[in-house]
Amino acid sequence: MILFFAWTDIQIINCLNTKNSFFENECAELVIYKQERISKCLIQIVREKQIFSEIYEVESPQFLKRDRDNMIKSIIIHIEFKKYFLDNVKCFVKNKKYDVLLVATFWSETLNLYRYLRKFNSDIDIEIIEEGMANYNGPKDWIYRAAPSSFTKALLRDIFYCGGSGKSARERVHCFYLYRPELSWMHKNIKTKRLPLICKKSNDVCYEVMDEWQKSIDSSLYKNNKFIFITDAPDLKNRSYEKMLSCILKSIPDKVKRSSVVKLHPLCVQQGKSKMMLYENRIKIDNRGLEIENILFHYNIDDKVLIVNQSSALLYLKCMLDKEPYVIFTYRIRPYCEERLIDKFDFFSERLRGIFSNPDKIIIPNTLKEFQAAIKIIAKKII
């Protein structure tokens, strides 16, 4: 028997795709850490497909919302949550025998789940399922860290919160399931398997799930608007990205503004409209905690433009759904982007060009002036 663990909607989709494509005849269970941004509708649709023998949900507890205004309070809340999470896991996993644990990364409660399973499954293997850009251009060993943070913070979390299980867990990793293994450098010396596209002809189960899921949302905002700005996750400590994006929005022609939508990152959902947008009432803001892959699932976006820094949204639209919008990357305009990150972003962007049927639709401006020129050229074609 095998066990999947997910904590985002897209991870649930990728778990389903992996199970249906590579473990069709295996008994498999799915544990979902049900955070606020997880779609209840999606979980219900996946349940009805009966691909997993069991689906267990661990609800996000209310006490996680308590103030963490100092380190001591934050540590206490994390210890409380760890006990809460493992108490839930013990109720349904118990002492079952599993051969493989399939996860997206070592973040969230992955390592603590692994530690518990290892008590009864000393030889359990770990296999890594697609987790967006973390698999393609993150810092070294990014997906193996106990948290998506600096090496030092992640190491401390591993030692004091996860019992130092990171090293053991990494030694158990034997396979990656990626939509485009050739675009990634994160899986050196470990075998990879290619996840199939989600389409009606060759991947009907996943297609039906995405189709049903899409029906539950209103995507009309994107029907006639051509320019879609995909924002980064919020960074309360570093506002350089917000300033850069505000500068970009101010620089575009009025006719482009009238045909633009700013899609805030799902993690911005609790912040409402970002402060960087308030000055500009001509640009429509989508601040719902919805994935753009779901919103655009049924749209032909050949004549739409995605403006992104480096986003999993673009990765999935092309590599999971085979859609090819115009793409303008903004990471080289960013004043605070480190050289080492630019190299990795360039590596991915150039590889991405190689799988586009029209590589010229991908543009990487170095300056705001080049960005403005690219916008004007594309606008003439599609507006």
C-alpha positions as CSV (number, residue, x, y, z in Angstrom):
1,M,0.0,0.0,0.0
2,I,1.1,3.6,-0.7
3,L,0.3,6.9,1.0
4,F,0.1,10.3,-0.6
5,F,0.3,13.6,1.3
6,A,-0.9,17.0,0.0
7,W,-1.6,20.5,1.3
8,T,-2.6,22.5,-1.8
9,D,-5.2,22.0,-4.5
10,I,-2.7,21.5,-7.3
11,Q,-0.8,18.9,-5.2
12,I,-4.1,17.0,-4.9
13,I,-4.4,17.1,-8.7
14,N,-0.8,15.9,-9.1
15,C,-1.3,13.1,-6.6
16,L,-4.4,12.0,-8.5
17,N,-2.4,12.2,-11.8
18,T,0.4,10.2,-10.3
19,K,-1.8,7.5,-8.8
20,N,-3.9,7.1,-11.9
21,S,-0.9,7.0,-14.2
22,F,1.7,4.9,-12.3
23,F,-0.1,3.1,-9.5
24,E,-3.5,2.3,-11.1
25,N,-3.7,-1.1,-9.5
26,E,-2.1,-0.2,-6.2
27,C,-4.1,0.4,-3.0
28,A,-3.4,4.0,-2.1
29,E,-4.6,6.4,0.5
30,L,-4.4,10.2,0.6
31,V,-3.8,12.5,3.6
32,I,-4.8,16.1,3.0
33,Y,-3.7,18.9,5.4
34,K,-6.8,21.0,4.8
35,Q,-5.6,24.6,5.0
36,E,-8.0,27.5,4.3
37,R,-7.0,27.7,0.6
38,I,-7.9,24.0,0.0
39,S,-11.1,23.6,-2.1
40,K,-13.8,21.6,-0.4
41,C,-15.4,21.2,-3.8
42,L,-12.2,19.6,-5.3
43,I,-11.9,17.1,-2.4
44,Q,-15.5,16.0,-2.9
45,I,-15.0,15.5,-6.6
46,V,-11.8,13.4,-6.0
47,R,-13.7,11.4,-3.4
48,E,-16.4,10.6,-5.9
49,K,-13.9,9.2,-8.4
50,Q,-12.8,6.6,-5.8
51,I,-9.3,6.5,-7.1
52,F,-8.0,6.5,-3.5
53,S,-9.2,3.8,-1.2
54,E,-9.3,6.3,1.6
55,I,-9.0,10.1,1.9
56,Y,-8.2,11.6,5.3
57,E,-8.5,15.3,6.1
58,V,-6.6,17.1,8.8
59,E,-8.3,20.4,9.4
60,S,-6.3,23.5,10.0
61,P,-6.9,24.3,13.7
62,Q,-8.2,27.7,14.9
63,F,-5.2,28.2,17.3
64,L,-2.9,28.6,14.3
65,K,-4.6,32.0,13.8
66,R,-3.4,33.3,17.2
67,D,-1.0,36.2,17.3
68,R,2.7,35.2,17.0
69,D,4.2,38.5,17.9
70,N,7.3,37.0,19.4
71,M,9.4,33.9,19.0
72,I,8.3,32.2,22.2
73,K,4.6,32.4,21.2
74,S,5.4,31.1,17.7
75,I,7.4,28.1,19.1
76,I,4.5,27.2,21.5
77,I,2.0,27.3,18.7
78,H,4.2,25.1,16.5
79,I,4.6,22.5,19.3
80,E,0.9,22.6,19.9
81,F,0.2,22.1,16.2
82,K,2.7,19.3,15.8
83,K,0.9,17.3,18.6
84,Y,-2.5,18.1,17.0
85,F,-1.3,16.9,13.6
86,L,0.2,13.7,14.8
87,D,-2.8,12.9,17.0
88,N,-4.9,13.1,13.8
89,V,-2.5,11.0,11.8
90,K,-2.4,8.3,14.5
91,C,-6.2,8.0,14.4
92,F,-6.3,6.9,10.7
93,V,-2.8,5.7,9.8
94,K,-2.4,3.8,13.1
95,N,0.2,1.1,12.4
96,K,-0.6,0.4,8.8
97,K,2.0,-0.9,6.4
98,Y,3.1,1.4,3.6
99,D,5.7,0.8,1.0
100,V,6.0,4.3,-0.4
101,L,5.2,7.8,0.9
102,L,4.6,10.2,-2.0
103,V,4.9,13.9,-1.2
104,A,5.6,17.2,-2.9
105,T,8.5,18.5,-0.7
106,F,9.8,18.1,2.8
107,W,7.9,21.3,3.9
108,S,4.7,21.4,5.8
109,E,4.4,18.4,8.1
110,T,6.0,16.0,5.7
111,L,9.0,15.1,7.9
112,N,6.8,14.5,11.0
113,L,4.5,12.3,9.0
114,Y,7.6,10.4,7.7
115,R,8.9,10.0,11.3
116,Y,5.6,8.5,12.4
117,L,5.3,6.1,9.5
118,R,8.9,4.9,10.0
119,K,8.0,3.5,13.4
120,F,6.0,0.8,11.6
121,N,7.6,0.9,8.2
122,S,11.4,1.0,8.6
123,D,12.0,0.4,4.9
124,I,9.5,2.9,3.5
125,D,10.6,4.8,0.4
126,I,9.8,8.4,-0.5
127,E,8.9,9.6,-3.9
128,I,8.6,13.3,-4.9
129,I,5.6,14.6,-6.8
130,E,5.6,17.8,-8.8
131,E,5.5,21.0,-6.7
132,G,5.7,23.8,-9.3
133,M,8.8,25.9,-9.6
134,A,10.3,24.4,-6.5
135,N,11.4,21.5,-8.7
136,Y,12.8,23.6,-11.5
137,N,14.7,26.7,-10.3
138,G,14.9,26.8,-6.6
139,P,18.1,27.0,-4.6
140,K,20.2,23.9,-4.0
141,D,18.2,21.2,-2.1
142,W,15.2,23.5,-1.8
143,I,12.6,20.8,-1.8
144,Y,14.6,18.8,0.8
145,R,14.5,21.6,3.4
146,A,12.1,21.3,6.4
147,A,10.7,24.7,5.4
148,P,10.8,26.9,2.3
149,S,13.2,29.4,4.0
150,S,16.9,29.9,4.4
151,F,19.2,27.0,4.9
152,T,19.9,27.9,8.5
153,K,16.2,28.3,9.5
154,A,15.2,25.1,7.7
155,L,18.0,23.2,9.5
156,L,16.9,24.5,12.9
157,R,13.4,23.5,12.1
158,D,14.5,20.0,11.0
159,I,16.6,19.5,14.2
160,F,14.3,21.0,16.9
161,Y,10.8,20.4,15.3
162,C,11.2,17.4,13.0
163,G,13.7,15.4,15.2
164,G,16.5,15.7,12.6
165,S,14.8,13.3,10.2
166,G,15.7,15.3,7.1
167,K,18.9,13.4,6.3
168,S,17.2,10.0,6.7
169,A,14.2,11.1,4.6
170,R,16.4,12.3,1.8
171,E,18.3,9.0,1.6
172,R,14.9,7.3,1.0
173,V,14.0,9.4,-2.0
174,H,14.0,7.1,-5.1
175,C,11.9,8.8,-7.8
176,F,10.5,12.1,-9.1
177,Y,7.2,12.5,-10.9
178,L,7.5,15.7,-13.0
179,Y,5.5,17.1,-15.9
180,R,8.8,18.2,-17.6
181,P,11.8,16.4,-16.1
182,E,14.1,17.9,-18.8
183,L,13.4,21.4,-17.5
184,S,14.6,20.6,-14.0
185,W,18.1,20.2,-12.5
186,M,16.8,19.3,-9.0
187,H,16.7,15.5,-9.5
188,K,20.3,14.7,-10.1
189,N,21.1,11.0,-9.9
190,I,17.5,10.1,-9.1
191,K,15.2,8.5,-11.7
192,T,12.3,10.5,-13.0
193,K,9.0,9.7,-14.5
194,R,7.0,12.1,-16.7
195,L,3.5,13.0,-15.6
196,P,1.1,13.0,-18.5
197,L,-0.7,16.1,-19.7
198,I,-4.3,16.5,-18.4
199,C,-6.4,16.2,-21.5
200,K,-9.7,14.5,-22.4
201,K,-8.3,12.0,-24.8
202,S,-5.4,10.4,-22.9
203,N,-6.0,11.4,-19.2
204,D,-9.8,11.4,-18.9
205,V,-10.0,10.9,-15.1
206,C,-7.9,14.0,-14.3
207,Y,-9.6,15.9,-17.0
208,E,-13.0,15.2,-15.6
209,V,-11.9,16.3,-12.1
210,M,-10.5,19.6,-13.5
211,D,-13.6,20.1,-15.6
212,E,-16.0,19.6,-12.6
213,W,-13.8,21.7,-10.4
214,Q,-13.8,24.6,-12.9
215,K,-17.6,24.7,-13.0
216,S,-17.6,25.7,-9.3
217,I,-16.0,29.1,-10.0
218,D,-16.7,32.3,-11.9
219,S,-14.0,32.9,-14.5
220,S,-15.8,35.6,-16.5
221,L,-13.3,38.2,-15.5
222,Y,-10.7,36.6,-17.8
223,K,-12.9,36.2,-20.8
224,N,-12.2,39.5,-22.6
225,N,-9.1,40.7,-20.7
226,K,-5.9,40.0,-22.5
227,F,-3.1,40.8,-20.0
228,I,-2.8,38.8,-16.8
229,F,-0.3,39.9,-14.2
230,I,0.6,37.0,-11.9
231,T,2.0,38.2,-8.6
232,D,4.6,36.6,-6.3
233,A,3.7,35.3,-2.9
234,P,3.5,38.2,-0.4
235,D,6.8,39.2,1.3
236,L,6.1,41.6,4.2
237,K,9.8,42.2,4.9
238,N,10.8,43.0,1.3
239,R,8.6,45.4,-0.6
240,S,11.0,45.8,-3.6
241,Y,8.8,43.5,-5.7
242,E,5.7,45.5,-5.0
243,K,7.4,48.7,-5.9
244,M,8.7,47.1,-9.2
245,L,5.2,45.8,-10.1
246,S,3.6,49.2,-9.3
247,C,6.2,50.8,-11.6
248,I,5.3,48.4,-14.3
249,L,1.6,48.9,-14.0
250,K,2.0,52.7,-14.2
251,S,4.1,52.3,-17.3
252,I,1.7,50.5,-19.5
253,P,-0.6,52.3,-22.0
254,D,-4.3,53.0,-21.0
255,K,-5.7,50.5,-23.6
256,V,-3.6,47.8,-22.0
257,K,-4.7,48.8,-18.5
258,R,-8.4,48.5,-19.6
259,S,-7.6,44.9,-20.8
260,S,-5.6,43.8,-17.7
261,V,-6.2,41.7,-14.7
262,V,-3.9,41.4,-11.7
263,K,-4.1,37.9,-10.3
264,L,-2.9,38.0,-6.7
265,H,-1.0,34.9,-5.4
266,P,-3.4,32.6,-3.4
267,L,-1.4,33.4,-0.2
268,C,-2.6,37.1,-0.6
269,V,-6.2,36.0,-0.1
270,Q,-6.3,37.3,3.5
271,Q,-4.7,40.6,2.7
272,G,-7.4,41.7,0.2
273,K,-6.3,44.1,-2.5
274,S,-2.6,44.6,-2.2
275,K,-1.5,48.2,-1.3
276,M,0.5,48.3,-4.5
277,M,-2.7,48.3,-6.5
278,L,-4.8,50.9,-4.7
279,Y,-3.7,53.8,-6.7
280,E,-4.8,52.3,-10.0
281,N,-8.6,51.8,-10.3
282,R,-8.5,51.1,-14.0
283,I,-6.9,47.7,-13.5
284,K,-9.1,44.8,-12.3
285,I,-7.9,42.9,-9.3
286,D,-8.6,39.2,-8.7
287,N,-7.8,38.6,-5.0
288,R,-9.6,35.2,-4.7
289,G,-7.5,32.3,-3.4
290,L,-8.0,30.4,-6.6
291,E,-5.4,28.8,-8.9
292,I,-5.1,30.4,-12.3
293,E,-4.8,26.9,-13.8
294,N,-8.4,26.2,-12.6
295,I,-9.7,29.6,-13.8
296,L,-8.3,29.3,-17.3
297,F,-8.9,25.6,-17.7
298,H,-11.4,25.9,-20.5
299,Y,-10.0,29.1,-22.1
300,N,-8.0,29.2,-25.3
301,I,-5.3,31.6,-24.1
302,D,-3.2,31.8,-27.3
303,D,-4.0,35.5,-27.5
304,K,-3.5,36.3,-23.9
305,V,-0.4,37.5,-22.2
306,L,0.9,36.3,-18.8
307,I,3.3,38.7,-17.1
308,V,5.1,36.8,-14.4
309,N,8.3,36.9,-12.3
310,Q,8.8,33.1,-12.2
311,S,5.5,31.4,-11.4
312,S,4.2,27.9,-11.2
313,A,1.1,29.2,-13.0
314,L,3.0,29.4,-16.2
315,L,4.6,26.0,-15.7
316,Y,1.2,24.3,-15.2
317,L,-0.6,26.1,-18.0
318,K,2.0,24.8,-20.5
319,C,3.3,21.6,-19.0
320,M,0.1,20.3,-17.4
321,L,-2.5,21.7,-19.7
322,D,-0.5,22.4,-22.9
323,K,-1.6,26.0,-23.2
324,E,0.6,28.6,-24.9
325,P,0.0,32.2,-24.0
326,Y,2.4,35.1,-24.7
327,V,4.8,35.3,-21.7
328,I,6.7,38.2,-20.4
329,F,9.1,37.4,-17.6
330,T,9.9,40.3,-15.3
331,Y,12.7,38.8,-13.1
332,R,15.5,40.7,-14.9
333,I,13.8,44.0,-14.1
334,R,13.7,43.3,-10.4
335,P,16.3,45.4,-8.6
336,Y,16.7,43.0,-5.7
337,C,17.0,39.7,-7.6
338,E,20.2,37.9,-6.8
339,E,22.6,36.9,-9.5
340,R,22.4,33.2,-8.5
341,L,18.6,33.3,-8.9
342,I,18.8,35.0,-12.3
343,D,21.0,32.2,-13.5
344,K,18.5,29.6,-12.4
345,F,15.6,31.6,-13.8
346,D,17.4,32.0,-17.2
347,F,18.1,28.2,-17.2
348,F,14.3,27.5,-16.8
349,S,13.2,30.2,-19.2
350,E,15.5,29.1,-22.0
351,R,14.4,25.4,-21.5
352,L,10.8,26.5,-21.6
353,R,11.3,28.2,-24.9
354,G,12.4,24.9,-26.2
355,I,9.0,23.3,-25.6
356,F,6.9,26.1,-26.9
357,S,5.7,25.6,-30.5
358,N,6.4,29.3,-31.0
359,P,9.4,30.2,-28.8
360,D,9.1,33.9,-29.8
361,K,6.0,34.1,-27.6
362,I,8.4,34.1,-24.6
363,I,10.0,37.5,-23.9
364,I,12.6,38.3,-21.2
365,P,13.2,42.1,-21.0
366,N,16.2,43.4,-19.2
367,T,14.8,46.9,-18.5
368,L,11.5,48.6,-18.0
369,K,11.9,50.3,-21.4
370,E,12.3,46.8,-23.1
371,F,9.2,45.7,-21.2
372,Q,7.2,48.6,-22.5
373,A,8.3,48.0,-26.0
374,A,7.3,44.3,-25.8
375,I,3.8,45.3,-24.4
376,K,3.2,47.7,-27.3
377,I,4.2,45.1,-29.9
378,I,2.0,42.4,-28.5
379,A,-0.9,44.8,-27.9
380,K,-1.0,45.7,-31.6
381,K,-1.5,42.0,-32.4
382,I,-4.2,41.0,-29.8
383,I,-6.2,44.2,-29.0
